[in-house]
């Protein structure tokens, strides 16, 4: 399978809600890869490696909320049905995708609360192509103003550190057989998210 090397790390926003200081009832929309229960358990064991580092104090992500963001569409003080509709129309054009992605090391991004993340040494070309195709479809659907810049650093966030950026640590490789992706709505500060649409096979 064709792969491409990872780009340089970037600074990431807190996409999962919780105690990050955001106001209540903020509606968050994003496209993501969603793991099944077996993968969530393996991701949680990877997080345990970081928990065992006494230099890291962190706010850990609930395993049910593990995901890999494809496109973050924004935080909104009111529900935006127009943005959700445009996102669904874009994904309908792109359709379902499947590929394998191996995650094999822990790392961190710099920020106010540095994310502790799970990444892969190699990024599948099909994953990058999905990101690119969704981006182009979102622009054509009129949602271009709601997507970020042209950089993509795929990862799974495991927690948010209180200042310490984790060192890179190799782990036993975790194979993720991606079979689809989802459009997700969450309320900042709540622990559940709602799947608004699925393209391919994903867990809810």
RAQUIUR-V153074 format. One record per helix or strand. SS is the DSSP state (A for helix, B for strand). FROM is the first residue (numbers start at 0). LEN is the number of residues. If there is no record, write none. Layout:
BEGIN
SS&FROM&LEN + SS&FROM&LEN
END
This chain:
BEGIN
B&2&3 + B&26&7 + A&36&15 + B&57&3 + A&62&3 + B&67&9 + A&80&14 + B&98&10 + B&114&5 + B&121&3 + A&124&16 + A&143&3 + B&155&6 + B&168&10 + B&179&8 + B&192&8
END
